[in-house]
Amino acid sequence: MSELSVTLAPLELPHDPVAQLLAPYPAAWQARSGNGKLDPVVSKPKAGFVLSDRGITLLTVLGLLGLWWLVSELALVPPLFLPSPLGVLQKFEAVALDGFVDATLWQHAATSVARVFAALLLAILSAVPVGILIGLSRRARAVCDPLIEFYRPIPPLAYLPLIVIWFGIGELSKVLLIYLAIFAPLAIATLHGVRRVDKNRLRAAQTLGATRWQLIRFVILPSAVPDVLTGIRIGLGVGWSTLVAAELIAATRGLGFMIQSAAQFLVTDVVIMGILVIALIASLFEYGLRWLQRKYVPWEGRA
């Protein structure tokens, strides 16, 4: 019997399937090497000088200082209303050493920081538990939430006279005014942190026999820490903005008091200096809280 030999010719496709697949895409994606295989096209970064975020921030600050110096140097605004940066710096040194309205700059700053810090501590001790309670209990939310939302939009100057009538003109009124400004944003942030807790974690802890207190201590509170820190950051900003209003109440020391006293006598360089000192201290608080967020809750602290 003769053997049957069959020769199979290679099957040729009418079209290149890869080329057909890549047809709708840009030509840069269709680059091929000499052997017909696809070569990945990787865009190379262009060589050049790239500024970091800190560099951009530094340039922004220097640009603002340069614009301020230029306006004052060209006398576009009278020095009575806009002193030069050098004049403000000289006044800073004079007030730091010799004082202004019976106290040095450091005494004014220490008094204001103590008031804000006392108000912040009281707000943390009260607003965080209230926020947790509102987040866990519908009845507590029905009682507390309308009260917080009622007074939260009211500017501190509006209820300042009432605080003076009720609590007098001592330190209590000043700290209380700042405390009320910090309390609302901190309580609301804590509430949202509690409501964001993963339900699966709660069920897992309950399955393991955790009590209600253990749920709060080991599950709810750690999960709400990022929101609490955010609430503290927001509350501190509001608290510092309320400081000047708080030191309207028969104060004898404080940065807000110093600014108001200087404004009455048109000592503009002291006014600007006081504003810059408040901004500097508030920025230190802000960056300190950002550092805490990056250190202890890095998944939430990248702001």
C-alpha positions in Angstrom: 0.0 0.0 0.0 1.4 3.4 -1.0 1.9 6.0 1.7 -0.2 9.1 1.5 1.8 12.2 2.2 0.0 15.4 3.0 1.8 18.7 3.3 0.0 21.4 5.3 0.7 24.9 4.2 0.7 27.6 7.0 -2.6 29.3 7.5 -2.4 33.0 6.6 -4.8 35.3 8.2 -6.2 37.9 5.9 -5.5 40.7 8.5 -3.0 41.2 11.3 -5.2 40.7 14.4 -3.0 42.8 16.6 -2.9 45.6 14.1 -6.6 45.4 13.7 -7.0 45.6 17.4 -4.8 48.6 17.7 -6.2 50.5 14.7 -8.5 52.9 16.7 -5.6 53.9 19.0 -2.8 56.5 18.4 0.2 55.6 16.4 2.5 55.9 19.3 0.8 52.8 20.8 1.4 50.8 17.6 5.2 50.9 17.6 6.8 47.7 16.5 10.3 46.4 16.6 12.1 44.8 13.7 10.7 41.3 14.5 7.1 42.5 14.3 6.4 42.4 18.0 4.9 45.2 19.9 7.3 47.4 21.8 5.9 49.2 24.8 6.1 52.9 24.4 7.1 54.5 27.7 7.0 58.3 27.9 10.3 59.5 29.4 10.1 62.5 31.8 11.5 65.6 30.3 14.7 66.8 31.9 14.4 70.0 33.7 14.1 71.7 37.1 11.0 70.7 39.0 10.0 72.7 42.1 8.8 70.8 45.2 5.7 71.8 47.1 7.8 73.5 49.7 9.7 75.4 47.1 6.4 76.7 45.6 5.2 77.7 49.0 8.4 79.5 49.7 8.3 81.3 46.4 4.7 82.3 47.1 5.6 83.8 50.4 8.6 85.6 49.0 6.5 86.9 46.1 3.9 88.4 48.5 6.7 90.0 50.6 8.2 91.4 47.5 4.9 92.8 46.4 4.3 94.4 49.8 7.8 95.9 49.8 7.3 97.3 46.3 4.0 98.9 47.1 5.4 100.5 50.3 8.6 101.6 48.5 6.8 103.3 45.7 4.5 104.9 48.3 1.4 103.7 46.4 -0.3 103.5 49.9 0.6 106.0 52.6 2.8 104.5 55.3 0.2 105.3 57.9 -2.0 102.6 56.4 0.6 100.2 55.0 4.0 100.3 56.6 7.0 98.6 55.0 8.0 95.1 55.9 11.2 96.5 57.4 9.1 98.8 59.6 7.0 96.0 60.8 10.1 93.9 61.6 11.6 96.8 63.6 8.3 97.2 65.5 8.3 93.5 66.2 11.7 93.8 67.8 10.6 96.9 69.8 7.4 95.3 71.1 9.2 92.1 71.9 11.8 93.9 74.0 10.0 97.0 75.3 6.3 95.9 75.2 3.1 97.5 74.1 0.2 98.5 76.4 2.0 97.3 79.5 3.1 93.9 78.3 5.7 92.4 76.0 4.8 90.6 72.8 5.6 87.3 74.4 3.3 88.0 77.3 0.5 88.9 74.9 1.1 85.8 72.9 1.3 83.5 75.9 -2.0 84.8 77.2 -3.8 84.2 73.9 -2.3 80.8 73.5 -3.4 79.8 77.0 -7.0 81.0 76.3 -7.2 79.1 73.0 -5.6 76.0 74.5 -7.9 75.9 77.5 -10.9 76.3 75.2 -9.6 73.5 72.9 -9.0 71.2 75.9 -12.6 71.7 77.2 -14.0 71.2 73.7 -12.2 67.9 73.2 -13.3 66.7 76.6 -17.0 67.5 75.9 -17.5 67.6 72.1 -15.9 64.2 71.4 -18.2 62.3 73.9 -21.2 64.3 72.6 -20.3 63.4 69.0 -20.0 59.7 69.9 -23.3 59.8 71.8 -25.1 61.5 68.9 -23.6 59.0 66.5 -24.7 56.0 68.5 -28.1 57.1 69.8 -31.0 58.4 67.7 -32.6 59.9 70.8 -29.4 61.8 71.7 -29.2 63.0 68.1 -32.8 64.2 68.2 -32.0 66.2 71.3 -28.5 67.6 70.6 -28.2 67.9 66.9 -30.9 70.7 66.5 -29.2 72.7 69.4 -25.7 72.4 67.8 -27.0 73.3 64.3 -29.0 76.2 65.8 -26.1 78.0 67.4 -23.3 76.9 65.0 -24.0 79.5 62.2 -24.3 82.4 64.7 -21.2 84.6 64.7 -19.5 84.8 68.2 -20.0 88.6 68.3 -23.8 88.1 68.2 -23.9 86.2 71.5 -20.9 88.0 73.1 -23.1 90.5 75.0 -25.2 87.6 76.4 -22.1 85.8 77.6 -20.9 89.0 79.3 -24.3 89.4 81.0 -24.4 85.8 82.2 -20.8 85.2 83.1 -19.2 88.6 83.7 -16.1 90.1 82.2 -13.5 87.7 83.6 -11.4 85.0 82.0 -14.4 82.6 82.0 -16.3 84.6 79.4 -13.2 84.8 77.0 -12.5 81.1 77.2 -16.2 80.2 76.9 -16.6 82.2 73.7 -13.7 80.5 72.1 -14.9 77.1 73.4 -18.3 77.6 71.8 -16.6 78.3 68.5 -14.6 75.1 68.7 -17.3 72.8 70.1 -19.7 72.6 67.1 -17.2 71.7 64.3 -15.5 69.1 66.6 -18.8 67.5 67.7 -20.0 67.3 64.1 -16.7 65.8 62.8 -16.8 63.2 65.6 -20.4 62.4 64.7 -19.4 61.7 61.1 -16.4 59.7 62.2 -18.7 57.4 64.3 -21.2 57.0 61.5 -18.3 56.0 59.1 -17.2 53.0 61.2 -17.2 49.8 59.2 -20.2 47.7 60.2 -18.3 44.5 59.6 -15.8 45.4 62.3 -18.7 46.1 64.7 -20.3 42.8 64.0 -17.0 41.0 64.3 -16.4 42.5 67.7 -20.0 41.8 68.9 -19.5 38.2 67.7 -16.4 37.9 69.9 -18.5 39.1 72.9 -17.4 42.7 73.1 -19.5 44.9 75.4 -20.8 48.3 74.4 -18.0 50.1 76.2 -15.4 47.8 74.5 -17.0 48.6 71.1 -16.6 52.3 71.8 -13.1 51.9 73.2 -11.5 49.5 70.8 -13.5 49.9 67.5 -15.5 53.1 67.3 -13.1 55.6 68.8 -10.0 54.4 66.9 -11.9 54.5 63.7 -13.2 58.0 64.4 -9.7 59.4 65.2 -9.0 60.8 61.7 -12.3 62.7 61.7 -11.7 63.9 65.3 -8.3 65.3 64.3 -9.9 67.0 61.3 -12.5 68.5 63.6 -9.8 69.8 65.9 -8.0 71.4 62.9 -11.2 73.1 61.8 -12.2 74.1 65.3 -8.8 75.6 66.0 -9.1 77.8 62.9 -12.5 79.0 64.1 -11.1 79.4 67.6 -8.2 81.7 66.5 -10.6 83.8 64.4 -12.8 84.2 67.5 -9.8 85.2 69.7 -10.0 88.9 68.8 -13.7 89.0 69.6 -13.1 87.2 72.9 -10.5 89.7 74.0 -13.0 92.5 73.5 -14.2 91.6 77.0 -12.3 93.9 79.3 -8.9 92.2 78.5 -5.6 93.7 79.6 -3.4 91.2 77.7 -3.6 89.1 74.6 -2.8 89.5 70.9 -6.4 90.4 70.1 -6.3 93.1 72.8 -3.0 94.4 71.5 -4.4 94.6 67.9 -7.5 96.5 69.1 -5.5 98.9 71.2 -3.1 99.6 68.3 -6.0 100.1 65.9 -7.6 102.8 68.2 -4.4 104.9 67.8 -3.7 104.0 64.2 -0.5 102.2 65.0 -0.8 100.1 61.8 2.6 98.4 62.1 1.6 96.9 65.5 -1.8 95.8 64.0 0.0 94.0 61.1 2.6 92.5 63.4 -0.2 91.1 65.7 -2.0 89.6 62.7 1.2 88.0 61.5 2.0 86.6 64.9 -1.5 85.1 65.2 -1.2 83.6 61.7 2.2 82.1 62.6 1.0 80.5 65.9 -2.1 79.2 64.2 0.0 77.7 61.4 2.3 76.0 63.9 -0.8 74.4 65.5 -2.1 73.3 62.1 1.2 71.7 60.9 1.5 70.0 64.3 -1.9 68.4 63.8 -1.0 67.4 60.3 2.1 65.7 61.6 0.0 63.8 64.1 -2.3 62.7 61.3 0.5 61.5 59.2 2.1 59.7 62.1 -0.8 57.9 63.7 -3.4 57.8 60.8 -1.3 57.8 57.7 -4.1 56.5 55.5 -6.1 59.7 56.3 -3.3 62.2 57.1 -1.9 63.1 53.7 -3.4 66.6 53.6 
